[in-house]
Structure formats: structure tokens, C-alpha cells
Amino acid sequence: MKPVPFNYLCAYSLEEALQHLRHSDDAKVIAGGQSLMPMLNFRVVQPSLLIDIGKLVELDFIKEEGDQIVIGSLTRHSTVASSELVKKDLPVMHEALKHVAHLAIRNRGTIGGSLSHADPAAEYPMLSLLLDAKIYCESLDQKRIIPADKFFAGSLSTVLAEDEILTQILFSKIKSHTGWAFEEFAQRDGDFALAAVGVLVDKDVNGQIDNLKIGMMGVGETALRLNSVEAILNGHGYSEALLEEAIRSLDGLIVPNTDLHASSEYRLHLAGQLLKRTFKAAWDMASTKK
Ligand code: FAD
């Protein structure tokens, strides 16, 4: 299919893009176009104006600010994946990005586009929850900082206002003693995940599980942060029985969709197996680093 006709404007500053956005009823921002173009072609969205922000170099950066890594919203997936800063300070992101789509898509797609698109099976939304990211958004008259756990409103839906542009994302560096792991299951390399899990964990001075964070994707209407599963494990010593209890608690807590790729039951099973493997890998790493 082809999109319905639309007007196109290329913005050369954030201010210019925000002005156009404010003065149009149904404009859409286009960044890498890797999600928006298919949606236009299928006529899922039919904006009368596209505002191209692809030339806004001021939104294309990765920088270190104290114990934070700040990533501009227009930074391409391939730039983040090859960043030495990300590899050193956000290693779980470096690992997860190996699973994002194919080379051509990684060279165009942006972190801001991925977060704004809010696909429940995409890596960045889950990473933003796992890493307690802060998402910076801007309109002509206000700047907002939205914690990742308040950003996603549903499948392909966020709390971004129609006249707002996502500008940058702040991630706290992962501490050197923290164990981490990410595992994903997809039918083919580069496909969206059927399910994936990311884990961060510390081992405290008494050898107990501490600061555990669990993120999941592909198993709900949005990416998920599993606070109640974290609570089962945090503050305890590691045991197989406790981990099994945590895995059992997923039943009812997450309600994966059934679609043409997998049933809800299969995704639930996958989520449990991936949680078991990622938790053990992260815990082993935390134990080695101690
Ligand atoms: P665009 O397509 O330009 O925009 C997407 C949406 O976000 C639009 O609604 C747009 O208006 C809005 N938007 C974009 N930037 C901003 C901004 N700064 N502020 C406000 N709104 C904004 N992704 C994965 O994570 N994992 C995968 O495995 C994966 N596989 C894929 C496989 C295929 C075949 C394809 C086509 C895509 C796949 N993707 C995958 C999606 C890809 O990562 C996209 O790049 C990403 O979802 C959107 O980024 P974009 O820059 O291309 O955004």
C-alpha cells in the first residue's frame, strides 16, 4: 500500500520543529522512519504533515555526566551499539542492542523513535524501565522530565503530548560490582522478541540478593518492570526454591498476548525460563565481582 498524501517539512532546529508541531492539528514527527513509514504505508496513521527531525544534530549525541550517561533522542541504534561509553557503563544495553532488527534498520532507527513508538517487544522501552531512565521531553512552552515507569501508556502509546518532542534520555551508569544479564528469544535473528528479560543484581555484604531489577518485553501491553518479583528475591540468600517461587509468581502477573507467532502460554513459559537463566547469569557475575 501507499500512504495517503501528506506535506513534508524538514526542520533545521528543535525550535523550528516545535513551532511546526504546535501549529498543525495532526502533524507527526519523523526521525529514522523505520516504524512510522510502515504505519504510513499501511495507513494506520494518516497525518497531513510530516516534520522531519533527522537533521537535528543537537539531538544526536552520547555523553557522560558524572554517574549518568545521557543519550540524545536522535542517536541511531548503530551508534549506541558501537559506543565505548555504553559498552563500559551500560553493558546490558550494549548486549540488548545486538538483538535490535537488521543493519539497515539499525543505521536509521533512533532511540527517541523507539521510545516514542513504544512497541512492547522493543528493546529500548524495556531497557529504560530496567535502568530507571529519565526521559526528557520538550514543547514550545515547557520542558518535562518523565521517569520511564510513567512514560508508557499502553501498546504503541505513551504520555507524550502531541506538541512534544522527546529530546534526550538519562541512564544511571551500572555500578562495577553489579551483575547483569540479558536474554532474548526470537524466531529469527533481527525479529522482534517473543520474550526477553534483563536483570541487574548486587550481592550485599551478607551474601544476599540486593538491588535486584527485572525488566521484561514481549509479554504484555507494554514493556514491564517486575517490582513484585524483585520483592520476592531481594533481601534473601540465593536458592533454587526461591527462584522457582519467583518464576511461579509470573503466572497471573504477566498476561502475554496470543498472536500468530506464539500462544500466551508459550510466552509465559518462555518468560519463566529466560528469567531463570538471566537471574542465574547475573547472580554469578555479581558473585564473581564481589
Ligand atoms: P520513526 O519511525 O521515525 O517514528 C516512530 C514514532 O515515534 C512516530 O510516531 C514518530 O512520530 C515518533 N517519534 C520519533 N522520534 C520522536 C521524538 N524524538 N519525539 C517524539 N516523537 C518521536 N525495534 C526494536 O526495538 N527491536 C527489533 O527487533 C526491531 N525489529 C524491527 C524489524 C523491522 C523489519 C522494522 C521495520 C523495525 C524494527 N524495529 C525494531 C523498529 C526500529 O527499531 C525503529 O527504528 C524504531 O522503533 C523507531 O525509531 P525511528 O527513529 O525509526 O522512529
Boltz pocket constraint, residues with backbone or C-beta under 6 A from the ligand:
constraints:
  - pocket:
      binder: B
      contacts: [[A, 28], [A, 29], [A, 30], [A, 31], [A, 32], [A, 33], [A, 34], [A, 35], [A, 36], [A, 37], [A, 38], [A, 73], [A, 74], [A, 99], [A, 100], [A, 101], [A, 102], [A, 105], [A, 108], [A, 109], [A, 110], [A, 111], [A, 112], [A, 113], [A, 114], [A, 116], [A, 117], [A, 119], [A, 121], [A, 122], [A, 123], [A, 124], [A, 160], [A, 164], [A, 165], [A, 166], [A, 167], [A, 190], [A, 191], [A, 192], [A, 193]]
      max_distance: 6.0
